[in-house]
Amino acid sequence: MAHYIYEAIASNAIECGKNDWALKFLEKYKKIVHIDFKESSYNICMAELLFSTGKFSESLEKLSQVFPTDVKIRTRINILLLKIFYCTNETTSFNSLLESSRKYIIRNKTVQEINKTQFGNFLKFINKLYRIRSNEDLLHELKPLSEKILNCNELVSKKWMLEAVRQFGI
């Protein structure tokens, strides 16, 4: 099985909240993923699954076992790391990764424009969410931010981001 098909199926199941099914799928079909991608594909999907269940340290452990082979995997790792740092209030790690991700996406010439836009929007919105959460004086900016996220068609992790906004009570 091609690794990208394996990853897409697992990611879609996780996104739909079918975590038990995703886990069974990951375990059952890992053995038929191409050998060059088997471990990294399994580990990044497991990291996403563990994150979705709130097991942030276990998710980090699985991410440490992923070997990025291209810009898409590197971006996917960074997105998950930023979400983990957001959820665990790791301010220093969050800010450092946010800045390095911005530079990475700007400097990397192999990234397609649509991916730059989607990832750039994610970086912008998650940074704003983090700032609002860290400073109650900015709570008035939450409603307009929520609308921007909702209306943005070029955004990765949109569902997660909208859930993060809802946690403010919006």
MODELLER restraints for C-alpha pairs under 7 A, 6 or more apart:
rsr = mdl.restraints
at = mdl.atoms
rsr.add(forms.Gaussian(group=physical.xy_distance, feature=features.Distance(at['CA:1:A'], at['CA:32:A']), mean=5.64, stdev=0.5))
rsr.add(forms.Gaussian(group=physical.xy_distance, feature=features.Distance(at['CA:1:A'], at['CA:33:A']), mean=4.77, stdev=0.5))
rsr.add(forms.Gaussian(group=physical.xy_distance, feature=features.Distance(at['CA:1:A'], at['CA:34:A']), mean=6.40, stdev=0.5))
rsr.add(forms.Gaussian(group=physical.xy_distance, feature=features.Distance(at['CA:2:A'], at['CA:33:A']), mean=5.98, stdev=0.5))
rsr.add(forms.Gaussian(group=physical.xy_distance, feature=features.Distance(at['CA:2:A'], at['CA:34:A']), mean=6.30, stdev=0.5))
rsr.add(forms.Gaussian(group=physical.xy_distance, feature=features.Distance(at['CA:3:A'], at['CA:33:A']), mean=5.70, stdev=0.5))
rsr.add(forms.Gaussian(group=physical.xy_distance, feature=features.Distance(at['CA:3:A'], at['CA:34:A']), mean=6.52, stdev=0.5))
rsr.add(forms.Gaussian(group=physical.xy_distance, feature=features.Distance(at['CA:3:A'], at['CA:37:A']), mean=6.16, stdev=0.5))
rsr.add(forms.Gaussian(group=physical.xy_distance, feature=features.Distance(at['CA:3:A'], at['CA:41:A']), mean=6.32, stdev=0.5))
rsr.add(forms.Gaussian(group=physical.xy_distance, feature=features.Distance(at['CA:7:A'], at['CA:41:A']), mean=6.28, stdev=0.5))
rsr.add(forms.Gaussian(group=physical.xy_distance, feature=features.Distance(at['CA:7:A'], at['CA:45:A']), mean=6.42, stdev=0.5))
rsr.add(forms.Gaussian(group=physical.xy_distance, feature=features.Distance(at['CA:10:A'], at['CA:22:A']), mean=5.31, stdev=0.5))
rsr.add(forms.Gaussian(group=physical.xy_distance, feature=features.Distance(at['CA:10:A'], at['CA:26:A']), mean=6.76, stdev=0.5))
rsr.add(forms.Gaussian(group=physical.xy_distance, feature=features.Distance(at['CA:10:A'], at['CA:45:A']), mean=6.58, stdev=0.5))
rsr.add(forms.Gaussian(group=physical.xy_distance, feature=features.Distance(at['CA:11:A'], at['CA:45:A']), mean=6.65, stdev=0.5))
rsr.add(forms.Gaussian(group=physical.xy_distance, feature=features.Distance(at['CA:13:A'], at['CA:19:A']), mean=6.68, stdev=0.5))
rsr.add(forms.Gaussian(group=physical.xy_distance, feature=features.Distance(at['CA:13:A'], at['CA:22:A']), mean=5.58, stdev=0.5))
rsr.add(forms.Gaussian(group=physical.xy_distance, feature=features.Distance(at['CA:14:A'], at['CA:22:A']), mean=6.24, stdev=0.5))
rsr.add(forms.Gaussian(group=physical.xy_distance, feature=features.Distance(at['CA:14:A'], at['CA:49:A']), mean=6.21, stdev=0.5))
rsr.add(forms.Gaussian(group=physical.xy_distance, feature=features.Distance(at['CA:19:A'], at['CA:49:A']), mean=6.70, stdev=0.5))
rsr.add(forms.Gaussian(group=physical.xy_distance, feature=features.Distance(at['CA:26:A'], at['CA:42:A']), mean=6.62, stdev=0.5))
rsr.add(forms.Gaussian(group=physical.xy_distance, feature=features.Distance(at['CA:30:A'], at['CA:38:A']), mean=6.40, stdev=0.5))
rsr.add(forms.Gaussian(group=physical.xy_distance, feature=features.Distance(at['CA:30:A'], at['CA:42:A']), mean=6.62, stdev=0.5))
rsr.add(forms.Gaussian(group=physical.xy_distance, feature=features.Distance(at['CA:40:A'], at['CA:65:A']), mean=6.72, stdev=0.5))
rsr.add(forms.Gaussian(group=physical.xy_distance, feature=features.Distance(at['CA:40:A'], at['CA:66:A']), mean=4.47, stdev=0.5))
rsr.add(forms.Gaussian(group=physical.xy_distance, feature=features.Distance(at['CA:40:A'], at['CA:67:A']), mean=5.85, stdev=0.5))
rsr.add(forms.Gaussian(group=physical.xy_distance, feature=features.Distance(at['CA:43:A'], at['CA:62:A']), mean=5.23, stdev=0.5))
rsr.add(forms.Gaussian(group=physical.xy_distance, feature=features.Distance(at['CA:43:A'], at['CA:63:A']), mean=6.40, stdev=0.5))
rsr.add(forms.Gaussian(group=physical.xy_distance, feature=features.Distance(at['CA:43:A'], at['CA:65:A']), mean=6.39, stdev=0.5))
rsr.add(forms.Gaussian(group=physical.xy_distance, feature=features.Distance(at['CA:43:A'], at['CA:66:A']), mean=5.97, stdev=0.5))
rsr.add(forms.Gaussian(group=physical.xy_distance, feature=features.Distance(at['CA:44:A'], at['CA:62:A']), mean=6.68, stdev=0.5))
rsr.add(forms.Gaussian(group=physical.xy_distance, feature=features.Distance(at['CA:44:A'], at['CA:63:A']), mean=5.90, stdev=0.5))
rsr.add(forms.Gaussian(group=physical.xy_distance, feature=features.Distance(at['CA:44:A'], at['CA:66:A']), mean=6.17, stdev=0.5))
rsr.add(forms.Gaussian(group=physical.xy_distance, feature=features.Distance(at['CA:46:A'], at['CA:62:A']), mean=6.68, stdev=0.5))
rsr.add(forms.Gaussian(group=physical.xy_distance, feature=features.Distance(at['CA:47:A'], at['CA:59:A']), mean=4.18, stdev=0.5))
rsr.add(forms.Gaussian(group=physical.xy_distance, feature=features.Distance(at['CA:47:A'], at['CA:60:A']), mean=6.81, stdev=0.5))
rsr.add(forms.Gaussian(group=physical.xy_distance, feature=features.Distance(at['CA:47:A'], at['CA:62:A']), mean=5.21, stdev=0.5))
rsr.add(forms.Gaussian(group=physical.xy_distance, feature=features.Distance(at['CA:47:A'], at['CA:63:A']), mean=5.82, stdev=0.5))
rsr.add(forms.Gaussian(group=physical.xy_distance, feature=features.Distance(at['CA:48:A'], at['CA:59:A']), mean=6.84, stdev=0.5))
rsr.add(forms.Gaussian(group=physical.xy_distance, feature=features.Distance(at['CA:50:A'], at['CA:56:A']), mean=6.79, stdev=0.5))
rsr.add(forms.Gaussian(group=physical.xy_distance, feature=features.Distance(at['CA:50:A'], at['CA:58:A']), mean=6.58, stdev=0.5))
rsr.add(forms.Gaussian(group=physical.xy_distance, feature=features.Distance(at['CA:50:A'], at['CA:59:A']), mean=5.18, stdev=0.5))
rsr.add(forms.Gaussian(group=physical.xy_distance, feature=features.Distance(at['CA:51:A'], at['CA:59:A']), mean=5.56, stdev=0.5))
rsr.add(forms.Gaussian(group=physical.xy_distance, feature=features.Distance(at['CA:56:A'], at['CA:84:A']), mean=6.19, stdev=0.5))
rsr.add(forms.Gaussian(group=physical.xy_distance, feature=features.Distance(at['CA:68:A'], at['CA:74:A']), mean=5.44, stdev=0.5))
rsr.add(forms.Gaussian(group=physical.xy_distance, feature=features.Distance(at['CA:71:A'], at['CA:111:A']), mean=6.88, stdev=0.5))
rsr.add(forms.Gaussian(group=physical.xy_distance, feature=features.Distance(at['CA:82:A'], at['CA:94:A']), mean=5.93, stdev=0.5))
rsr.add(forms.Gaussian(group=physical.xy_distance, feature=features.Distance(at['CA:85:A'], at['CA:93:A']), mean=6.63, stdev=0.5))
rsr.add(forms.Gaussian(group=physical.xy_distance, feature=features.Distance(at['CA:85:A'], at['CA:94:A']), mean=5.34, stdev=0.5))
rsr.add(forms.Gaussian(group=physical.xy_distance, feature=features.Distance(at['CA:86:A'], at['CA:94:A']), mean=6.67, stdev=0.5))
rsr.add(forms.Gaussian(group=physical.xy_distance, feature=features.Distance(at['CA:86:A'], at['CA:130:A']), mean=6.68, stdev=0.5))
rsr.add(forms.Gaussian(group=physical.xy_distance, feature=features.Distance(at['CA:98:A'], at['CA:123:A']), mean=6.76, stdev=0.5))
rsr.add(forms.Gaussian(group=physical.xy_distance, feature=features.Distance(at['CA:105:A'], at['CA:116:A']), mean=6.29, stdev=0.5))
rsr.add(forms.Gaussian(group=physical.xy_distance, feature=features.Distance(at['CA:117:A'], at['CA:154:A']), mean=6.55, stdev=0.5))
rsr.add(forms.Gaussian(group=physical.xy_distance, feature=features.Distance(at['CA:118:A'], at['CA:154:A']), mean=4.77, stdev=0.5))
rsr.add(forms.Gaussian(group=physical.xy_distance, feature=features.Distance(at['CA:118:A'], at['CA:155:A']), mean=4.33, stdev=0.5))
rsr.add(forms.Gaussian(group=physical.xy_distance, feature=features.Distance(at['CA:118:A'], at['CA:156:A']), mean=5.72, stdev=0.5))
rsr.add(forms.Gaussian(group=physical.xy_distance, feature=features.Distance(at['CA:119:A'], at['CA:155:A']), mean=6.66, stdev=0.5))
rsr.add(forms.Gaussian(group=physical.xy_distance, feature=features.Distance(at['CA:119:A'], at['CA:156:A']), mean=6.43, stdev=0.5))
rsr.add(forms.Gaussian(group=physical.xy_distance, feature=features.Distance(at['CA:121:A'], at['CA:155:A']), mean=5.80, stdev=0.5))
rsr.add(forms.Gaussian(group=physical.xy_distance, feature=features.Distance(at['CA:122:A'], at['CA:155:A']), mean=5.83, stdev=0.5))
rsr.add(forms.Gaussian(group=physical.xy_distance, feature=features.Distance(at['CA:122:A'], at['CA:156:A']), mean=6.13, stdev=0.5))
rsr.add(forms.Gaussian(group=physical.xy_distance, feature=features.Distance(at['CA:132:A'], at['CA:138:A']), mean=5.12, stdev=0.5))
rsr.add(forms.Gaussian(group=physical.xy_distance, feature=features.Distance(at['CA:132:A'], at['CA:139:A']), mean=5.83, stdev=0.5))
rsr.add(forms.Gaussian(group=physical.xy_distance, feature=features.Distance(at['CA:146:A'], at['CA:165:A']), mean=6.51, stdev=0.5))
